[in-house]
């Protein structure tokens, strides 16, 4: 179960690293515009906000990687903390912005959090 938990945490970290790249560097290009549904002008106008979101996603990814490499009990605690942050952010975003965030962010975070807790 510990291996499964570590793989899920790694996948959530990779997902948030992807969000960082998408929001910080690709927002005004096709992938970012496809995700947001914005035209070029709106993508340009919202790029600083998206970059800020991307930076936060990078912090989540970094925290999850820290949790994977740190020895216990620190590693376990860090994973629980950052996965909880992912889950809360995903629930908030899904309820206030776009329901797709529930499946793209909250669900993977919840699954990984459950696996980490069960592996303990």
ABEGO torsion letter per residue (X at the ends): XAAAAAAAAAAAAAAAAAAAAAAAAAAABAAAAAAAGBBAAAAAAAAAAAAAAAAAAAAAAAAAAAAAABBOAAAAAAAAAAAAAAAAAAAAAAAAABAAAAAAAAAAAAAAAAAAAAAX
